[in-house]
Amino acid sequence: LIAEISDTHANIWSRDSALENYFGKNMVPIEINFIENKPVIVRLFKELSTDSKLSVGDVILSINGVNVDSLIKEKIRFCPASNHSTKLRDVASKIIRTNSDSLDLTIENNKGIHHELVKTVSYLKINYWKKEIPAHKELSSDIGYIYPASLGYGAINNIMDSYINKKGVIIDLRCYPSDF
């Protein structure tokens, strides 16, 4: 029902045992973004086994022998969102969830196509929201950058003191602020 209304903010945000069992309590500890309609690994979490050969930039072709396009088609219908790109963002984590201890990924990269059996971890251990992006930095002597998700309460005052004479400040709003 929630997916049918196509509202990105309509969702089940708390843990739900039926959904956990359906999508899986475990996942491969990676982050996927869709780039040119292909599922690309963009981040490896520290929970990924040290013997894994997965790399940022790898394209996932299939999971447990099932073509990724088929998995997306099967699971995207449960992703409530107002547009297709947001549905893809949300389905990215769902295609790598399972109740099994591992998933067999078929990966394509600059070395060719290969399979890797990847150990899974509890999806509750993965913190997608935490990004290692500094709260602010100088992009040049004239341009400052602010990332509100990493910004601590009250820190903006000191930042603005140092940015007051800059020609421009970029405030990256592709996040939720760390403190409202």
Biotite code that builds the C-alpha atoms (Angstrom):
import biotite.structure as struc

atoms = struc.array([
    struc.Atom([0.000, 0.000, 0.000], chain_id="A", res_id=1, res_name="LEU", atom_name="CA", element="C"),
    struc.Atom([2.774, 2.438, 0.937], chain_id="A", res_id=2, res_name="ILE", atom_name="CA", element="C"),
    struc.Atom([4.665, 1.810, -2.303], chain_id="A", res_id=3, res_name="ALA", atom_name="CA", element="C"),
    struc.Atom([1.502, 2.400, -4.323], chain_id="A", res_id=4, res_name="GLU", atom_name="CA", element="C"),
    struc.Atom([1.159, 6.033, -3.211], chain_id="A", res_id=5, res_name="ILE", atom_name="CA", element="C"),
    struc.Atom([4.606, 6.862, -4.708], chain_id="A", res_id=6, res_name="SER", atom_name="CA", element="C"),
    struc.Atom([5.619, 9.195, -1.881], chain_id="A", res_id=7, res_name="ASP", atom_name="CA", element="C"),
    struc.Atom([9.316, 9.156, -0.974], chain_id="A", res_id=8, res_name="THR", atom_name="CA", element="C"),
    struc.Atom([8.522, 10.108, 2.636], chain_id="A", res_id=9, res_name="HIS", atom_name="CA", element="C"),
    struc.Atom([5.929, 7.364, 3.146], chain_id="A", res_id=10, res_name="ALA", atom_name="CA", element="C"),
    struc.Atom([7.681, 4.284, 4.479], chain_id="A", res_id=11, res_name="ASN", atom_name="CA", element="C"),
    struc.Atom([8.000, 1.899, 7.389], chain_id="A", res_id=12, res_name="ILE", atom_name="CA", element="C"),
    struc.Atom([10.927, 3.453, 9.232], chain_id="A", res_id=13, res_name="TRP", atom_name="CA", element="C"),
    struc.Atom([11.074, 1.181, 12.251], chain_id="A", res_id=14, res_name="SER", atom_name="CA", element="C"),
    struc.Atom([12.164, -2.420, 12.267], chain_id="A", res_id=15, res_name="ARG", atom_name="CA", element="C"),
    struc.Atom([9.453, -4.745, 11.049], chain_id="A", res_id=16, res_name="ASP", atom_name="CA", element="C"),
    struc.Atom([9.901, -8.493, 11.423], chain_id="A", res_id=17, res_name="SER", atom_name="CA", element="C"),
    struc.Atom([7.862, -9.346, 8.320], chain_id="A", res_id=18, res_name="ALA", atom_name="CA", element="C"),
    struc.Atom([9.983, -7.030, 6.154], chain_id="A", res_id=19, res_name="LEU", atom_name="CA", element="C"),
    struc.Atom([13.208, -8.229, 7.781], chain_id="A", res_id=20, res_name="GLU", atom_name="CA", element="C"),
    struc.Atom([12.299, -11.822, 6.976], chain_id="A", res_id=21, res_name="ASN", atom_name="CA", element="C"),
    struc.Atom([11.235, -10.965, 3.426], chain_id="A", res_id=22, res_name="TYR", atom_name="CA", element="C"),
    struc.Atom([14.233, -8.835, 2.404], chain_id="A", res_id=23, res_name="PHE", atom_name="CA", element="C"),
    struc.Atom([16.674, -10.594, 4.721], chain_id="A", res_id=24, res_name="GLY", atom_name="CA", element="C"),
    struc.Atom([18.296, -9.922, 8.049], chain_id="A", res_id=25, res_name="LYS", atom_name="CA", element="C"),
    struc.Atom([21.777, -9.968, 6.532], chain_id="A", res_id=26, res_name="ASN", atom_name="CA", element="C"),
    struc.Atom([23.460, -8.063, 3.743], chain_id="A", res_id=27, res_name="MET", atom_name="CA", element="C"),
    struc.Atom([26.717, -7.732, 1.879], chain_id="A", res_id=28, res_name="VAL", atom_name="CA", element="C"),
    struc.Atom([28.516, -4.834, 3.638], chain_id="A", res_id=29, res_name="PRO", atom_name="CA", element="C"),
    struc.Atom([28.765, -2.563, 0.603], chain_id="A", res_id=30, res_name="ILE", atom_name="CA", element="C"),
    struc.Atom([26.938, 0.472, -0.723], chain_id="A", res_id=31, res_name="GLU", atom_name="CA", element="C"),
    struc.Atom([25.605, 0.491, -4.265], chain_id="A", res_id=32, res_name="ILE", atom_name="CA", element="C"),
    struc.Atom([24.635, 3.453, -6.430], chain_id="A", res_id=33, res_name="ASN", atom_name="CA", element="C"),
    struc.Atom([23.110, 3.178, -9.861], chain_id="A", res_id=34, res_name="PHE", atom_name="CA", element="C"),
    struc.Atom([25.412, 4.814, -12.384], chain_id="A", res_id=35, res_name="ILE", atom_name="CA", element="C"),
    struc.Atom([24.248, 4.753, -16.009], chain_id="A", res_id=36, res_name="GLU", atom_name="CA", element="C"),
    struc.Atom([21.563, 2.295, -14.838], chain_id="A", res_id=37, res_name="ASN", atom_name="CA", element="C"),
    struc.Atom([24.174, -0.165, -13.545], chain_id="A", res_id=38, res_name="LYS", atom_name="CA", element="C"),
    struc.Atom([24.576, -1.169, -9.878], chain_id="A", res_id=39, res_name="PRO", atom_name="CA", element="C"),
    struc.Atom([28.070, 0.050, -8.989], chain_id="A", res_id=40, res_name="VAL", atom_name="CA", element="C"),
    struc.Atom([29.839, -0.513, -5.670], chain_id="A", res_id=41, res_name="ILE", atom_name="CA", element="C"),
    struc.Atom([30.590, 2.958, -4.278], chain_id="A", res_id=42, res_name="VAL", atom_name="CA", element="C"),
    struc.Atom([31.593, 2.107, -0.709], chain_id="A", res_id=43, res_name="ARG", atom_name="CA", element="C"),
    struc.Atom([32.988, -0.856, 1.206], chain_id="A", res_id=44, res_name="LEU", atom_name="CA", element="C"),
    struc.Atom([32.059, -0.980, 4.887], chain_id="A", res_id=45, res_name="PHE", atom_name="CA", element="C"),
    struc.Atom([34.555, -2.062, 7.532], chain_id="A", res_id=46, res_name="LYS", atom_name="CA", element="C"),
    struc.Atom([32.434, -5.169, 8.163], chain_id="A", res_id=47, res_name="GLU", atom_name="CA", element="C"),
    struc.Atom([33.432, -6.573, 4.742], chain_id="A", res_id=48, res_name="LEU", atom_name="CA", element="C"),
    struc.Atom([35.716, -9.581, 5.104], chain_id="A", res_id=49, res_name="SER", atom_name="CA", element="C"),
    struc.Atom([39.383, -8.659, 4.659], chain_id="A", res_id=50, res_name="THR", atom_name="CA", element="C"),
    struc.Atom([39.838, -11.455, 2.132], chain_id="A", res_id=51, res_name="ASP", atom_name="CA", element="C"),
    struc.Atom([37.167, -9.988, -0.170], chain_id="A", res_id=52, res_name="SER", atom_name="CA", element="C"),
    struc.Atom([38.296, -8.856, -3.608], chain_id="A", res_id=53, res_name="LYS", atom_name="CA", element="C"),
    struc.Atom([35.371, -6.451, -4.077], chain_id="A", res_id=54, res_name="LEU", atom_name="CA", element="C"),
    struc.Atom([36.390, -2.923, -5.034], chain_id="A", res_id=55, res_name="SER", atom_name="CA", element="C"),
    struc.Atom([34.765, 0.462, -5.421], chain_id="A", res_id=56, res_name="VAL", atom_name="CA", element="C"),
    struc.Atom([33.791, 0.740, -9.077], chain_id="A", res_id=57, res_name="GLY", atom_name="CA", element="C"),
    struc.Atom([32.849, -2.924, -9.526], chain_id="A", res_id=58, res_name="ASP", atom_name="CA", element="C"),
    struc.Atom([29.560, -3.466, -11.378], chain_id="A", res_id=59, res_name="VAL", atom_name="CA", element="C"),
    struc.Atom([27.277, -6.203, -10.036], chain_id="A", res_id=60, res_name="ILE", atom_name="CA", element="C"),
    struc.Atom([25.851, -8.315, -12.860], chain_id="A", res_id=61, res_name="LEU", atom_name="CA", element="C"),
    struc.Atom([24.053, -11.043, -10.917], chain_id="A", res_id=62, res_name="SER", atom_name="CA", element="C"),
    struc.Atom([23.446, -12.307, -7.394], chain_id="A", res_id=63, res_name="ILE", atom_name="CA", element="C"),
    struc.Atom([23.202, -16.032, -6.708], chain_id="A", res_id=64, res_name="ASN", atom_name="CA", element="C"),
    struc.Atom([22.938, -16.559, -10.456], chain_id="A", res_id=65, res_name="GLY", atom_name="CA", element="C"),
    struc.Atom([19.948, -14.208, -10.868], chain_id="A", res_id=66, res_name="VAL", atom_name="CA", element="C"),
    struc.Atom([20.434, -11.256, -13.213], chain_id="A", res_id=67, res_name="ASN", atom_name="CA", element="C"),
    struc.Atom([20.395, -7.954, -11.310], chain_id="A", res_id=68, res_name="VAL", atom_name="CA", element="C"),
    struc.Atom([17.711, -6.529, -13.615], chain_id="A", res_id=69, res_name="ASP", atom_name="CA", element="C"),
    struc.Atom([15.382, -9.358, -12.542], chain_id="A", res_id=70, res_name="SER", atom_name="CA", element="C"),
    struc.Atom([16.113, -8.721, -8.863], chain_id="A", res_id=71, res_name="LEU", atom_name="CA", element="C"),
    struc.Atom([15.449, -5.014, -9.296], chain_id="A", res_id=72, res_name="ILE", atom_name="CA", element="C"),
    struc.Atom([12.154, -5.680, -11.064], chain_id="A", res_id=73, res_name="LYS", atom_name="CA", element="C"),
    struc.Atom([11.099, -8.063, -8.281], chain_id="A", res_id=74, res_name="GLU", atom_name="CA", element="C"),
    struc.Atom([11.980, -5.753, -5.363], chain_id="A", res_id=75, res_name="LYS", atom_name="CA", element="C"),
    struc.Atom([11.484, -2.223, -6.697], chain_id="A", res_id=76, res_name="ILE", atom_name="CA", element="C"),
    struc.Atom([7.725, -2.562, -6.358], chain_id="A", res_id=77, res_name="ARG", atom_name="CA", element="C"),
    struc.Atom([8.246, -2.399, -2.581], chain_id="A", res_id=78, res_name="PHE", atom_name="CA", element="C"),
    struc.Atom([10.145, 0.905, -2.757], chain_id="A", res_id=79, res_name="CYS", atom_name="CA", element="C"),
    struc.Atom([7.906, 3.896, -2.159], chain_id="A", res_id=80, res_name="PRO", atom_name="CA", element="C"),
    struc.Atom([9.291, 6.909, -3.988], chain_id="A", res_id=81, res_name="ALA", atom_name="CA", element="C"),
    struc.Atom([8.121, 9.726, -6.199], chain_id="A", res_id=82, res_name="SER", atom_name="CA", element="C"),
    struc.Atom([10.553, 8.967, -9.056], chain_id="A", res_id=83, res_name="ASN", atom_name="CA", element="C"),
    struc.Atom([12.499, 6.092, -10.586], chain_id="A", res_id=84, res_name="HIS", atom_name="CA", element="C"),
    struc.Atom([15.964, 7.244, -9.514], chain_id="A", res_id=85, res_name="SER", atom_name="CA", element="C"),
    struc.Atom([14.878, 7.351, -5.864], chain_id="A", res_id=86, res_name="THR", atom_name="CA", element="C"),
    struc.Atom([13.329, 3.903, -6.198], chain_id="A", res_id=87, res_name="LYS", atom_name="CA", element="C"),
    struc.Atom([16.669, 2.662, -7.557], chain_id="A", res_id=88, res_name="LEU", atom_name="CA", element="C"),
    struc.Atom([18.473, 4.278, -4.609], chain_id="A", res_id=89, res_name="ARG", atom_name="CA", element="C"),
    struc.Atom([16.207, 2.385, -2.210], chain_id="A", res_id=90, res_name="ASP", atom_name="CA", element="C"),
    struc.Atom([16.276, -0.948, -4.041], chain_id="A", res_id=91, res_name="VAL", atom_name="CA", element="C"),
    struc.Atom([20.100, -0.901, -4.086], chain_id="A", res_id=92, res_name="ALA", atom_name="CA", element="C"),
    struc.Atom([20.325, -2.113, -0.489], chain_id="A", res_id=93, res_name="SER", atom_name="CA", element="C"),
    struc.Atom([17.450, -4.557, -0.892], chain_id="A", res_id=94, res_name="LYS", atom_name="CA", element="C"),
    struc.Atom([19.078, -6.580, -3.690], chain_id="A", res_id=95, res_name="ILE", atom_name="CA", element="C"),
    struc.Atom([22.059, -7.390, -1.461], chain_id="A", res_id=96, res_name="ILE", atom_name="CA", element="C"),
    struc.Atom([19.978, -8.493, 1.546], chain_id="A", res_id=97, res_name="ARG", atom_name="CA", element="C"),
    struc.Atom([19.421, -12.129, 2.404], chain_id="A", res_id=98, res_name="THR", atom_name="CA", element="C"),
    struc.Atom([18.772, -14.517, 5.246], chain_id="A", res_id=99, res_name="ASN", atom_name="CA", element="C"),
    struc.Atom([21.841, -16.511, 4.183], chain_id="A", res_id=100, res_name="SER", atom_name="CA", element="C"),
    struc.Atom([25.390, -16.230, 5.500], chain_id="A", res_id=101, res_name="ASP", atom_name="CA", element="C"),
    struc.Atom([26.724, -15.316, 2.046], chain_id="A", res_id=102, res_name="SER", atom_name="CA", element="C"),
    struc.Atom([25.796, -14.217, -1.465], chain_id="A", res_id=103, res_name="LEU", atom_name="CA", element="C"),
    struc.Atom([27.462, -15.209, -4.730], chain_id="A", res_id=104, res_name="ASP", atom_name="CA", element="C"),
    struc.Atom([28.097, -12.001, -6.685], chain_id="A", res_id=105, res_name="LEU", atom_name="CA", element="C"),
    struc.Atom([29.035, -11.868, -10.344], chain_id="A", res_id=106, res_name="THR", atom_name="CA", element="C"),
    struc.Atom([31.180, -8.762, -10.727], chain_id="A", res_id=107, res_name="ILE", atom_name="CA", element="C"),
    struc.Atom([32.501, -6.910, -13.748], chain_id="A", res_id=108, res_name="GLU", atom_name="CA", element="C"),
    struc.Atom([35.506, -4.615, -13.511], chain_id="A", res_id=109, res_name="ASN", atom_name="CA", element="C"),
    struc.Atom([38.613, -3.684, -15.505], chain_id="A", res_id=110, res_name="ASN", atom_name="CA", element="C"),
    struc.Atom([39.970, -7.221, -14.918], chain_id="A", res_id=111, res_name="LYS", atom_name="CA", element="C"),
    struc.Atom([36.921, -8.861, -16.517], chain_id="A", res_id=112, res_name="GLY", atom_name="CA", element="C"),
    struc.Atom([34.013, -10.813, -15.059], chain_id="A", res_id=113, res_name="ILE", atom_name="CA", element="C"),
    struc.Atom([34.385, -12.972, -11.967], chain_id="A", res_id=114, res_name="HIS", atom_name="CA", element="C"),
    struc.Atom([32.375, -14.541, -9.144], chain_id="A", res_id=115, res_name="HIS", atom_name="CA", element="C"),
    struc.Atom([32.892, -13.938, -5.472], chain_id="A", res_id=116, res_name="GLU", atom_name="CA", element="C"),
    struc.Atom([31.151, -15.620, -2.572], chain_id="A", res_id=117, res_name="LEU", atom_name="CA", element="C"),
    struc.Atom([30.774, -12.753, -0.090], chain_id="A", res_id=118, res_name="VAL", atom_name="CA", element="C"),
    struc.Atom([30.022, -13.203, 3.608], chain_id="A", res_id=119, res_name="LYS", atom_name="CA", element="C"),
    struc.Atom([27.025, -11.233, 4.841], chain_id="A", res_id=120, res_name="THR", atom_name="CA", element="C"),
    struc.Atom([26.523, -9.423, 8.150], chain_id="A", res_id=121, res_name="VAL", atom_name="CA", element="C"),
    struc.Atom([23.433, -8.242, 10.000], chain_id="A", res_id=122, res_name="SER", atom_name="CA", element="C"),
    struc.Atom([21.998, -5.285, 8.104], chain_id="A", res_id=123, res_name="TYR", atom_name="CA", element="C"),
    struc.Atom([21.621, -3.536, 11.473], chain_id="A", res_id=124, res_name="LEU", atom_name="CA", element="C"),
    struc.Atom([25.440, -3.236, 11.704], chain_id="A", res_id=125, res_name="LYS", atom_name="CA", element="C"),
    struc.Atom([25.654, -1.068, 8.582], chain_id="A", res_id=126, res_name="ILE", atom_name="CA", element="C"),
    struc.Atom([25.301, 2.683, 9.025], chain_id="A", res_id=127, res_name="ASN", atom_name="CA", element="C"),
    struc.Atom([24.528, 4.061, 5.559], chain_id="A", res_id=128, res_name="TYR", atom_name="CA", element="C"),
    struc.Atom([23.888, 7.526, 6.904], chain_id="A", res_id=129, res_name="TRP", atom_name="CA", element="C"),
    struc.Atom([27.313, 8.083, 8.414], chain_id="A", res_id=130, res_name="LYS", atom_name="CA", element="C"),
    struc.Atom([29.585, 9.606, 5.795], chain_id="A", res_id=131, res_name="LYS", atom_name="CA", element="C"),
    struc.Atom([33.214, 10.528, 6.333], chain_id="A", res_id=132, res_name="GLU", atom_name="CA", element="C"),
    struc.Atom([32.727, 14.006, 4.888], chain_id="A", res_id=133, res_name="ILE", atom_name="CA", element="C"),
    struc.Atom([34.195, 16.971, 6.763], chain_id="A", res_id=134, res_name="PRO", atom_name="CA", element="C"),
    struc.Atom([31.757, 19.570, 8.113], chain_id="A", res_id=135, res_name="ALA", atom_name="CA", element="C"),
    struc.Atom([33.609, 22.270, 6.187], chain_id="A", res_id=136, res_name="HIS", atom_name="CA", element="C"),
    struc.Atom([36.675, 22.905, 4.080], chain_id="A", res_id=137, res_name="LYS", atom_name="CA", element="C"),
    struc.Atom([38.189, 25.567, 1.897], chain_id="A", res_id=138, res_name="GLU", atom_name="CA", element="C"),
    struc.Atom([37.916, 24.624, -1.766], chain_id="A", res_id=139, res_name="LEU", atom_name="CA", element="C"),
    struc.Atom([40.097, 27.590, -2.666], chain_id="A", res_id=140, res_name="SER", atom_name="CA", element="C"),
    struc.Atom([41.117, 30.854, -1.033], chain_id="A", res_id=141, res_name="SER", atom_name="CA", element="C"),
    struc.Atom([37.822, 32.357, -2.299], chain_id="A", res_id=142, res_name="ASP", atom_name="CA", element="C"),
    struc.Atom([35.376, 29.445, -1.898], chain_id="A", res_id=143, res_name="ILE", atom_name="CA", element="C"),
    struc.Atom([34.250, 27.627, 1.243], chain_id="A", res_id=144, res_name="GLY", atom_name="CA", element="C"),
    struc.Atom([32.252, 24.396, 1.535], chain_id="A", res_id=145, res_name="TYR", atom_name="CA", element="C"),
    struc.Atom([29.833, 23.349, 4.309], chain_id="A", res_id=146, res_name="ILE", atom_name="CA", element="C"),
    struc.Atom([28.290, 19.870, 4.766], chain_id="A", res_id=147, res_name="TYR", atom_name="CA", element="C"),
    struc.Atom([25.461, 20.127, 7.362], chain_id="A", res_id=148, res_name="PRO", atom_name="CA", element="C"),
    struc.Atom([25.298, 16.364, 8.057], chain_id="A", res_id=149, res_name="ALA", atom_name="CA", element="C"),
    struc.Atom([28.734, 16.533, 9.701], chain_id="A", res_id=150, res_name="SER", atom_name="CA", element="C"),
    struc.Atom([28.279, 19.929, 11.306], chain_id="A", res_id=151, res_name="LEU", atom_name="CA", element="C"),
    struc.Atom([28.161, 20.002, 15.105], chain_id="A", res_id=152, res_name="GLY", atom_name="CA", element="C"),
    struc.Atom([25.839, 22.245, 17.080], chain_id="A", res_id=153, res_name="TYR", atom_name="CA", element="C"),
    struc.Atom([27.188, 25.814, 17.191], chain_id="A", res_id=154, res_name="GLY", atom_name="CA", element="C"),
    struc.Atom([30.118, 25.114, 14.841], chain_id="A", res_id=155, res_name="ALA", atom_name="CA", element="C"),
    struc.Atom([28.634, 27.308, 12.117], chain_id="A", res_id=156, res_name="ILE", atom_name="CA", element="C"),
    struc.Atom([29.580, 30.468, 14.050], chain_id="A", res_id=157, res_name="ASN", atom_name="CA", element="C"),
    struc.Atom([33.321, 29.730, 13.878], chain_id="A", res_id=158, res_name="ASN", atom_name="CA", element="C"),
    struc.Atom([33.086, 28.587, 10.276], chain_id="A", res_id=159, res_name="ILE", atom_name="CA", element="C"),
    struc.Atom([31.291, 31.741, 9.166], chain_id="A", res_id=160, res_name="MET", atom_name="CA", element="C"),
    struc.Atom([33.883, 33.902, 10.941], chain_id="A", res_id=161, res_name="ASP", atom_name="CA", element="C"),
    struc.Atom([36.547, 32.379, 8.676], chain_id="A", res_id=162, res_name="SER", atom_name="CA", element="C"),
    struc.Atom([34.314, 32.443, 5.562], chain_id="A", res_id=163, res_name="TYR", atom_name="CA", element="C"),
    struc.Atom([33.005, 36.003, 5.918], chain_id="A", res_id=164, res_name="ILE", atom_name="CA", element="C"),
    struc.Atom([35.359, 37.476, 3.291], chain_id="A", res_id=165, res_name="ASN", atom_name="CA", element="C"),
    struc.Atom([35.088, 34.656, 0.745], chain_id="A", res_id=166, res_name="LYS", atom_name="CA", element="C"),
    struc.Atom([33.491, 35.273, -2.641], chain_id="A", res_id=167, res_name="LYS", atom_name="CA", element="C"),
    struc.Atom([31.254, 32.241, -2.222], chain_id="A", res_id=168, res_name="GLY", atom_name="CA", element="C"),
    struc.Atom([30.190, 29.440, 0.083], chain_id="A", res_id=169, res_name="VAL", atom_name="CA", element="C"),
    struc.Atom([28.785, 26.136, -1.141], chain_id="A", res_id=170, res_name="ILE", atom_name="CA", element="C"),
    struc.Atom([26.305, 24.605, 1.284], chain_id="A", res_id=171, res_name="ILE", atom_name="CA", element="C"),
    struc.Atom([25.837, 20.968, 0.277], chain_id="A", res_id=172, res_name="ASP", atom_name="CA", element="C"),
    struc.Atom([22.212, 20.177, 1.063], chain_id="A", res_id=173, res_name="LEU", atom_name="CA", element="C"),
    struc.Atom([22.274, 16.602, -0.258], chain_id="A", res_id=174, res_name="ARG", atom_name="CA", element="C"),
    struc.Atom([21.863, 15.417, 3.337], chain_id="A", res_id=175, res_name="CYS", atom_name="CA", element="C"),
    struc.Atom([19.929, 15.913, 6.520], chain_id="A", res_id=176, res_name="TYR", atom_name="CA", element="C"),
    struc.Atom([21.626, 18.204, 9.052], chain_id="A", res_id=177, res_name="PRO", atom_name="CA", element="C"),
    struc.Atom([23.263, 16.548, 12.054], chain_id="A", res_id=178, res_name="SER", atom_name="CA", element="C"),
    struc.Atom([21.360, 18.897, 14.349], chain_id="A", res_id=179, res_name="ASP", atom_name="CA", element="C"),
    struc.Atom([18.082, 20.636, 13.591], chain_id="A", res_id=180, res_name="PHE", atom_name="CA", element="C"),
])
